[in-house]
Amino acid sequence: MTQHQHQHTNALVTGLNQQSLAQLPSHVDTPSYDRSAVKAGIVHIGVGGFHRAHQAVYVNELLKTPGSEQWGICGVGLLEGNRGLRDILKQQDYLYTLTVRHPDGKIDNKVIGSMIDFLFAPEDKQAVINKLAHSDTKIVSLTITEGGYNFNPATGEFDYSNPDIINDINNPNDPITAFGYITAALKLRKEQGLGAFTVQSCDNIQHNGNVTRKMLLAFATEQDKNLSEWIEQNVSFPNAMVDRITPVSKKSDIDYVVDAYGVSDEWPITCESFTQWVIEDTFSDSRPNWDVVGAQFVTDVTPYETMKIRLLNAGHSVLGLLGSIHGYGTIDETVSDELFATYLRAFMDKEVTPNLEPLEGIDLQSYKDTLIERFANPNIKDSLARICSESSAKLPKFIIATINENLVQGRDVSLATLVIATWCLYSDKGVSEKGEKLEIQDAMYKELNAYAQQSQANPTAFLKLTSLFGKLEHNETFTAEYKKSIAALYAPNSKIKAIMQAVLEQKSN
């Protein structure tokens, strides 16, 4: 499988692997360290694009510094859908290309070598448990998306009704979920007298460490009370804030790598140049010196997380939902439209910033400027469909939290309200103004659609999804604004831009 025919060149191209590294052109940054000497101190569950553009890159840079060889990564795929990824990574000796695209058009070409192994759980569950329990493993890190943490988005409590969780509680040695595997491994370590590893969430969830801890303990208590007490005493769950925009890999990225690197990579990663990682310095065992390669260790991550989630992630959702209805396809295209950029900036300045506290080392104004610049990066084609996927898991944290805080303070929420009303129209009709079908991916799609469909008869029907909106349907200030937005959006031949313009004008008066 190493030779690939590419239509834009007639020659056969060699596949990326350890052997072909030597023939890469000089402008490509390749692993300068001896990969055969690297041990997997980190086992990472959920190897998606973001992990490969973020944590794995910090580790790759760290491995270039002598004495860090114990911090390689072994990837783990829990889902059947990870089989293809396993096959690709294995044939490429776990190497992949990372193309970093700057806003000014500059491109960095890298090959990342920090992953040295990958285990596909459905094929051999015990092998994964043994790997997690291995004495080399110091950190188990996670990018399993919001859904993987198994909490109810409204209450934040553990969902015991999930069939996979029920399986894992009753069959400790035949797990399906991340919690099942981690608990089985910790049990084995405890029995063998080994210390605990650190569980490190790299997901974009506020207090991701606290959430992971709460969910894992809820799970473990149900399965084995003694063990859960041991976990509570011994396992650290550092909170962290992570940031790097990483679009989904496309066919054009594969073609680019052939042209720029002279090899073929079946699953290349492209990302923006900006990267940030702020980590709470609480580890069960030793930790890598990630601060040497640009991460920041702090005592409390909370304010950094809040800033990022409420500005960047919420900003993405604002552009994603409003832009999708207008008929735009990508973030850069949306924010290049002056009205959308103005709307976003007003949302950030007037509705988010008043709730944020000052932060060491962060200038909020310039952070917001950088965000607009990052969103406008023409070289990162981040699709609105990706941004809007799983909105039901995102919006409560990203936007509804801001709405609630502003309502308590008696502040206007009209900009955010229009976004929520637009989400209703998006969930109901699933088409843009131009009549194009929108690609909607959401675990709650059926419920969202069923409630949204009732909006014409009852304008606040969508808000009855209390697992998302809490008590908003009973807040008169909010519902008055929301009904206005719904009426405008559902009016015949309504135009999202005209509605946005009207809300902005109302805002500035």
C-alpha positions as CSV (number, residue, x, y, z in Angstrom):
1,M,0.0,0.0,0.0
2,T,3.0,2.3,0.0
3,Q,2.8,3.3,-3.7
4,H,0.0,5.6,-4.8
5,Q,-0.9,6.8,-8.2
6,H,-1.9,10.5,-8.1
7,Q,-3.6,11.9,-11.1
8,H,-1.9,15.2,-11.0
9,T,1.5,13.6,-11.4
10,N,2.1,10.6,-13.5
11,A,4.8,9.2,-11.3
12,L,4.3,6.8,-8.5
13,V,4.7,8.5,-5.1
14,T,6.3,6.8,-2.1
15,G,4.2,6.6,1.0
16,L,5.3,8.4,4.1
17,N,7.2,6.1,6.6
18,Q,10.3,6.0,8.7
19,Q,12.4,4.9,5.6
20,S,11.1,7.7,3.3
21,L,11.9,10.4,5.9
22,A,15.4,10.7,4.5
23,Q,14.3,11.7,1.1
24,L,12.1,14.6,2.1
25,P,13.1,18.1,0.9
26,S,15.1,20.3,3.2
27,H,12.1,22.7,3.9
28,V,10.3,20.0,5.7
29,D,10.9,19.8,9.5
30,T,11.3,16.1,10.3
31,P,11.8,14.3,13.7
32,S,15.5,14.9,14.5
33,Y,15.4,12.5,17.4
34,D,15.8,8.7,17.4
35,R,12.3,7.4,17.4
36,S,13.4,3.8,18.2
37,A,14.5,5.0,21.6
38,V,11.2,6.7,22.5
39,K,8.9,5.1,25.1
40,A,5.2,5.7,25.4
41,G,4.8,7.7,28.6
42,I,1.5,9.0,27.3
43,V,-1.4,6.9,26.1
44,H,-3.9,9.0,24.2
45,I,-7.5,8.0,23.7
46,G,-9.3,9.5,20.7
47,V,-6.7,10.3,18.1
48,G,-8.5,12.9,16.0
49,G,-7.2,15.9,14.0
50,F,-7.1,18.2,17.0
51,H,-4.9,15.9,19.0
52,R,-2.5,15.6,16.1
53,A,-2.3,19.3,15.7
54,H,-2.0,20.1,19.4
55,Q,-0.7,17.8,22.1
56,A,1.2,15.5,19.7
57,V,3.0,18.5,18.3
58,Y,4.0,19.8,21.7
59,V,5.3,16.3,22.5
60,N,7.1,16.2,19.1
61,E,8.9,19.4,19.9
62,L,9.8,18.2,23.4
63,L,11.3,15.0,22.1
64,K,13.9,17.1,20.2
65,T,15.3,18.1,23.7
66,P,17.6,15.5,25.2
67,G,16.3,13.4,28.1
68,S,12.6,13.5,27.0
69,E,12.5,10.1,25.3
70,Q,10.1,8.7,28.0
71,W,7.3,11.0,26.7
72,G,6.3,9.4,23.4
73,I,2.6,8.7,22.6
74,C,0.7,5.5,22.1
75,G,-2.7,6.3,20.4
76,V,-5.8,4.3,21.2
77,G,-9.0,4.1,19.1
78,L,-12.1,2.9,20.9
79,L,-14.6,3.1,18.1
80,E,-15.1,0.9,15.1
81,G,-14.7,4.0,12.9
82,N,-11.0,4.2,14.0
83,R,-10.0,1.0,12.1
84,G,-9.1,2.9,8.9
85,L,-7.0,5.4,10.9
86,R,-5.2,2.5,12.6
87,D,-4.4,0.9,9.2
88,I,-3.1,4.2,7.8
89,L,-1.0,5.1,10.8
90,K,0.5,1.6,11.0
91,Q,1.6,1.6,7.3
92,Q,3.1,5.1,7.9
93,D,5.1,4.0,11.0
94,Y,2.7,6.3,13.0
95,L,4.1,9.4,11.2
96,Y,1.9,12.1,9.6
97,T,2.4,15.4,8.0
98,L,1.3,18.7,9.6
99,T,0.8,21.7,7.4
100,V,0.7,24.9,9.4
101,R,-1.0,27.7,7.5
102,H,-0.4,31.3,8.7
103,P,-2.8,34.1,8.1
104,D,-0.3,35.9,5.8
105,G,0.1,32.9,3.5
106,K,3.3,31.5,5.0
107,I,3.3,27.7,5.3
108,D,5.3,25.5,7.7
109,N,5.7,21.9,6.6
110,K,6.4,19.4,9.3
111,V,6.4,15.6,9.9
112,I,5.3,14.7,13.4
113,G,6.9,11.6,15.0
114,S,5.7,11.7,18.6
115,M,3.2,8.8,18.1
116,I,5.1,5.5,18.2
117,D,2.2,3.0,18.4
118,F,-1.6,2.8,18.0
119,L,-4.0,0.2,19.5
120,F,-7.4,-0.5,18.1
121,A,-9.5,-1.4,21.1
122,P,-12.3,-3.4,19.4
123,E,-9.7,-5.9,18.1
124,D,-8.0,-6.5,21.5
125,K,-9.4,-5.0,24.6
126,Q,-7.0,-6.6,27.0
127,A,-4.0,-5.1,25.1
128,V,-5.4,-1.6,25.7
129,I,-6.0,-2.3,29.4
130,N,-2.5,-3.7,29.7
131,K,-1.0,-0.7,27.9
132,L,-2.8,1.7,30.2
133,A,-1.6,-0.3,33.2
134,H,2.0,-0.5,32.0
135,S,4.6,1.0,34.3
136,D,5.8,3.3,31.5
137,T,2.4,5.0,31.2
138,K,2.5,8.2,33.3
139,I,-0.4,10.1,31.6
140,V,-3.6,9.0,30.0
141,S,-4.9,11.9,27.9
142,L,-8.2,12.2,26.2
143,T,-9.9,13.9,23.2
144,I,-13.2,12.1,23.2
145,T,-15.4,15.2,22.5
146,E,-18.2,16.4,24.8
147,G,-20.3,13.3,24.1
148,G,-17.5,11.0,25.4
149,Y,-17.7,12.3,28.9
150,N,-21.3,10.9,29.3
151,F,-22.8,13.8,31.2
152,N,-26.3,15.3,30.9
153,P,-25.6,18.7,29.3
154,A,-28.2,20.5,31.4
155,T,-27.5,19.0,34.8
156,G,-23.8,18.2,34.3
157,E,-24.6,14.9,36.1
158,F,-23.4,11.4,35.0
159,D,-25.8,9.6,32.6
160,Y,-26.3,6.1,34.0
161,S,-28.8,5.2,31.3
162,N,-26.3,5.1,28.5
163,P,-26.3,1.4,27.3
164,D,-22.5,1.4,26.8
165,I,-22.0,2.6,30.4
166,I,-24.4,-0.1,31.7
167,N,-22.3,-2.7,29.8
168,D,-19.1,-1.3,31.3
169,I,-20.4,-1.2,34.9
170,N,-21.5,-4.8,34.6
171,N,-18.6,-6.2,32.6
172,P,-15.4,-4.6,34.0
173,N,-13.1,-6.7,31.7
174,D,-15.1,-6.1,28.5
175,P,-15.3,-2.3,28.3
176,I,-16.6,-0.1,25.5
177,T,-16.1,3.5,26.9
178,A,-13.0,5.4,27.9
179,F,-14.2,5.2,31.5
180,G,-14.5,1.5,31.3
181,Y,-10.9,1.1,30.0
182,I,-9.4,3.7,32.4
183,T,-11.1,2.1,35.4
184,A,-10.0,-1.5,34.4
185,A,-6.4,-0.2,34.0
186,L,-6.4,1.6,37.4
187,K,-7.7,-1.5,39.1
188,L,-4.9,-3.5,37.6
189,R,-2.3,-0.9,38.7
190,K,-3.7,-0.9,42.2
191,E,-3.5,-4.7,42.3
192,Q,0.1,-4.7,41.0
193,G,1.1,-2.0,43.5
194,L,1.9,0.5,40.7
195,G,1.2,4.2,41.3
196,A,-1.7,6.0,39.5
197,F,-1.3,7.7,36.2
198,T,-2.6,11.3,35.6
199,V,-5.8,11.5,33.5
200,Q,-5.5,14.6,31.3
201,S,-8.4,15.8,29.3
202,C,-7.5,17.8,26.2
203,D,-11.1,18.5,25.3
204,N,-12.7,21.8,24.9
205,I,-14.8,21.6,28.0
206,Q,-14.8,24.1,30.8
207,H,-13.0,22.6,33.8
208,N,-12.3,19.5,31.7
209,G,-10.2,17.9,34.5
210,N,-12.9,18.4,37.1
211,V,-15.5,17.0,34.7
212,T,-13.4,14.0,33.9
213,R,-12.8,13.4,37.6
214,K,-16.5,13.7,38.5
215,M,-17.6,11.4,35.7
216,L,-14.9,8.8,36.3
217,L,-15.7,8.6,40.0
218,A,-19.4,8.4,39.3
219,F,-18.7,5.4,37.1
220,A,-16.1,3.7,39.3
221,T,-18.3,4.1,42.4
222,E,-21.0,2.1,40.7
223,Q,-18.6,-0.6,39.6
224,D,-16.2,-0.9,42.6
225,K,-16.5,1.2,45.7
226,N,-13.0,0.5,47.1
227,L,-11.4,1.2,43.8
228,S,-13.2,4.6,43.5
229,E,-11.8,5.6,46.8
230,W,-8.3,4.7,45.7
231,I,-8.9,6.7,42.5
232,E,-10.2,9.7,44.5
233,Q,-7.0,9.7,46.6
234,N,-4.4,8.9,44.0
235,V,-5.4,10.1,40.5
236,S,-4.8,13.7,39.4
237,F,-7.1,15.3,36.8
238,P,-5.4,18.6,35.7
239,N,-7.8,21.2,34.1
240,A,-6.4,22.6,30.9
241,M,-7.4,25.1,28.2
242,V,-6.5,24.0,24.7
243,D,-6.7,26.0,21.5
244,R,-5.8,25.5,17.8
245,I,-8.2,25.6,14.9
246,T,-7.9,22.3,13.0
247,P,-10.2,21.8,10.0
248,V,-11.2,18.3,8.8
249,S,-8.6,16.8,6.3
250,K,-9.7,17.0,2.7
251,K,-8.6,15.4,-0.6
252,S,-6.9,18.6,-1.5
253,D,-4.7,18.3,1.6
254,I,-3.5,14.9,0.4
255,D,-2.7,16.3,-3.0
256,Y,-0.9,19.3,-1.4
257,V,1.4,16.9,0.6
258,V,2.4,15.0,-2.5
259,D,3.4,18.2,-4.2
260,A,5.1,19.9,-1.2
261,Y,6.6,17.0,0.6
262,G,7.2,14.6,-2.3
263,V,5.5,11.7,-0.4
264,S,1.9,10.6,0.1
265,D,0.2,10.8,3.5
266,E,-3.2,9.2,3.7
267,W,-4.3,11.3,6.6
268,P,-2.5,14.6,6.7
269,I,-3.3,17.3,9.2
270,T,-3.7,21.0,8.4
271,C,-4.0,23.7,11.1
272,E,-3.6,27.4,11.8
273,S,-0.3,28.8,13.2
274,F,-1.9,29.9,16.5
275,T,-1.7,27.4,19.4
276,Q,-2.3,27.7,23.1
277,W,-2.2,25.2,26.0
278,V,-2.7,26.3,29.6
279,I,-2.4,23.4,32.1
280,E,-3.0,23.2,35.8
281,D,0.2,21.9,37.4
282,T,-1.3,18.9,39.3
283,F,0.1,15.6,38.2
284,S,-0.1,12.2,39.9
285,D,3.4,11.2,38.7
286,S,6.1,13.0,36.8
287,R,5.1,15.3,33.9
288,P,6.8,16.4,30.7
289,N,8.3,19.9,30.6
290,W,5.8,21.2,28.1
291,D,6.5,24.8,29.3
292,V,9.9,24.5,27.4
293,V,8.0,24.2,24.1
294,G,5.3,26.8,24.6
295,A,2.7,25.5,27.0
296,Q,1.9,27.4,30.2
297,F,1.6,25.8,33.6
298,V,-0.7,27.7,36.0
299,T,-2.4,27.1,39.4
300,D,-5.9,27.9,38.1
301,V,-7.0,27.5,34.5
302,T,-10.6,28.6,35.0
303,P,-10.4,32.2,33.8
304,Y,-8.4,31.2,30.7
305,E,-10.9,28.6,29.8
306,T,-13.8,30.9,30.3
307,M,-12.2,33.5,28.1
308,K,-11.6,31.0,25.3
309,I,-14.9,29.2,25.4
310,R,-17.0,32.4,25.6
311,L,-15.0,34.2,22.9
312,L,-13.5,31.8,20.5
313,N,-15.9,28.9,20.7
314,A,-19.0,31.0,21.1
315,G,-17.7,33.2,18.3
316,H,-17.4,30.2,16.0
317,S,-21.0,29.2,16.8
318,V,-22.2,32.7,16.1
319,L,-20.6,32.7,12.7
320,G,-21.5,29.0,12.1
321,L,-25.3,29.3,12.7
322,L,-25.8,32.8,11.2
323,G,-23.5,32.1,8.3
324,S,-25.1,28.7,7.5
325,I,-28.6,30.2,7.2
326,H,-27.2,32.9,4.9
327,G,-25.6,30.2,2.7
328,Y,-21.9,30.6,3.5
329,G,-19.8,27.5,3.7
330,T,-16.7,28.4,5.7
331,I,-15.6,30.5,8.7
332,D,-13.2,32.7,6.7
333,E,-15.9,33.4,4.0
334,T,-18.4,34.4,6.7
335,V,-16.1,36.7,8.8
336,S,-14.8,38.4,5.6
337,D,-18.4,39.8,5.2
338,E,-18.2,43.0,7.1
339,L,-21.6,42.7,8.7
340,F,-20.8,39.3,10.2
341,A,-17.4,40.6,11.5
342,T,-19.2,43.6,13.1
343,Y,-21.9,41.4,14.6
344,L,-19.3,39.0,16.1
345,R,-17.2,41.8,17.5
346,A,-20.2,43.5,19.1
347,F,-21.2,40.1,20.6
348,M,-17.7,39.7,22.0
349,D,-17.3,43.3,23.2
350,K,-20.8,44.0,24.6
351,E,-22.2,40.6,25.7
352,V,-19.1,38.5,26.6
353,T,-16.4,40.8,27.8
354,P,-18.4,42.4,30.7
355,N,-18.5,38.8,32.3
356,L,-14.7,38.1,32.0
357,E,-12.1,38.8,34.7
358,P,-8.6,40.3,33.9
359,L,-6.0,37.7,33.2
360,E,-2.3,37.5,33.7
361,G,-0.4,37.6,30.4
362,I,-3.6,38.3,28.3
363,D,-4.6,41.5,26.7
364,L,-8.3,41.0,26.0
365,Q,-8.6,43.6,23.3
366,S,-5.7,42.1,21.3
367,Y,-6.9,38.6,22.0
368,K,-10.2,39.5,20.3
369,D,-8.3,41.2,17.4
370,T,-6.3,38.0,17.0
371,L,-9.5,35.9,17.0
372,I,-10.9,37.9,14.1
373,E,-7.6,37.5,12.3
374,R,-7.6,33.8,12.9
375,F,-11.2,33.4,11.8
376,A,-10.4,35.3,8.6
377,N,-7.4,33.1,7.7
378,P,-8.0,32.3,4.1
379,N,-5.8,29.3,4.2
380,I,-7.9,27.5,6.9
381,K,-11.1,26.5,5.2
382,D,-13.0,25.6,8.3
383,S,-16.5,24.4,7.3
384,L,-19.5,25.8,9.1
385,A,-21.0,22.3,9.1
386,R,-18.1,21.2,11.4
387,I,-18.5,24.2,13.6
388,C,-22.3,23.7,14.0
389,S,-21.9,19.9,14.5
390,E,-23.1,18.8,18.0
391,S,-24.3,22.2,18.8
392,S,-26.5,20.7,21.5
393,A,-23.3,19.7,23.4
394,K,-21.6,23.1,22.8
395,L,-24.1,25.9,23.0
396,P,-25.1,25.5,26.7
397,K,-21.5,26.2,27.6
398,F,-20.5,28.5,24.8
399,I,-23.4,30.9,24.6
400,I,-26.3,30.0,27.0
401,A,-24.0,30.5,30.0
402,T,-23.3,34.1,28.8
403,I,-27.0,34.8,28.3
404,N,-27.8,33.6,31.9
405,E,-25.0,35.7,33.4
406,N,-26.1,38.8,31.5
407,L,-29.8,38.3,32.5
408,V,-28.8,38.1,36.2
409,Q,-26.9,41.4,35.8
410,G,-29.8,43.0,33.9
411,R,-27.7,43.4,30.7
412,D,-29.1,43.2,27.2
413,V,-28.8,39.8,25.4
414,S,-30.2,40.6,22.0
415,L,-27.1,39.5,20.0
416,A,-26.9,36.1,21.6
417,T,-30.6,35.6,21.5
418,L,-30.7,35.9,17.7
419,V,-28.1,33.2,17.5
420,I,-30.3,30.8,19.6
421,A,-33.4,31.7,17.5
422,T,-31.3,31.0,14.4
423,W,-30.4,27.6,15.8
424,C,-34.1,26.9,16.1
425,L,-34.7,27.8,12.4
426,Y,-31.5,25.8,11.5
427,S,-32.8,22.7,13.4
428,D,-36.3,23.1,12.0
429,K,-35.8,23.8,8.3
430,G,-32.2,22.5,7.7
431,V,-31.8,24.7,4.7
432,S,-30.1,28.0,3.9
433,E,-31.9,31.1,2.5
434,K,-30.6,30.0,-0.9
435,G,-32.6,26.7,-0.5
436,E,-29.4,24.6,-0.1
437,K,-29.7,21.6,2.3
438,L,-27.5,22.0,5.4
439,E,-25.4,19.1,6.6
440,I,-26.5,18.8,10.3
441,Q,-24.8,16.4,12.7
442,D,-26.1,16.4,16.3
443,A,-26.8,13.5,18.7
444,M,-30.0,15.4,19.7
445,Y,-31.0,16.2,16.1
446,K,-34.4,14.4,16.4
447,E,-35.4,16.3,19.6
448,L,-34.1,19.6,18.2
449,N,-36.0,19.1,15.0
450,A,-39.3,18.0,16.8
451,Y,-39.3,21.0,19.2
452,A,-38.1,23.5,16.6
453,Q,-40.9,22.4,14.2
454,Q,-43.5,23.7,16.6
455,S,-42.1,27.3,16.6
456,Q,-44.6,28.7,14.1
457,A,-47.6,27.6,16.3
458,N,-45.7,28.3,19.6
459,P,-42.8,30.8,19.2
460,T,-41.1,29.5,22.4
461,A,-41.5,25.8,21.7
462,F,-37.8,25.2,21.1
463,L,-37.0,26.5,24.6
464,K,-38.9,23.6,26.1
465,L,-35.8,21.5,25.7
466,T,-34.9,22.2,29.3
467,S,-31.9,19.9,29.2
468,L,-30.3,22.6,27.0
469,F,-32.1,25.9,27.9
470,G,-32.8,25.3,31.7
471,K,-35.3,27.9,32.8
472,L,-34.9,30.4,29.9
473,E,-38.5,29.8,28.7
474,H,-39.7,31.3,32.0
475,N,-37.5,34.4,31.7
476,E,-39.6,37.2,30.4
477,T,-36.8,39.5,29.4
478,F,-35.3,36.7,27.3
479,T,-38.5,35.3,25.8
480,A,-39.6,38.8,24.7
481,E,-36.4,39.2,22.7
482,Y,-36.5,35.6,21.5
483,K,-40.0,35.9,20.2
484,K,-38.9,39.0,18.2
485,S,-36.1,37.1,16.7
486,I,-38.3,34.0,15.8
487,A,-41.0,36.3,14.2
488,A,-38.3,38.0,12.1
489,L,-36.6,34.7,11.1
490,Y,-39.9,32.9,10.2
491,A,-41.3,35.9,8.3
492,P,-41.8,35.2,4.5
493,N,-38.6,35.7,2.5
494,S,-36.7,36.7,5.7
495,K,-33.0,37.6,5.2
496,I,-30.6,36.9,8.1
497,K,-28.4,39.9,7.2
498,A,-31.3,42.3,7.5
499,I,-32.2,40.9,10.8
500,M,-28.6,41.0,12.1
501,Q,-28.4,44.7,11.0
502,A,-31.7,45.5,12.8
503,V,-30.4,43.9,16.1
504,L,-27.1,45.8,15.8
505,E,-28.9,49.1,15.3
506,Q,-31.2,48.4,18.3
507,K,-28.0,47.5,20.3
508,S,-26.2,50.7,19.6
509,N,-29.3,53.0,20.4
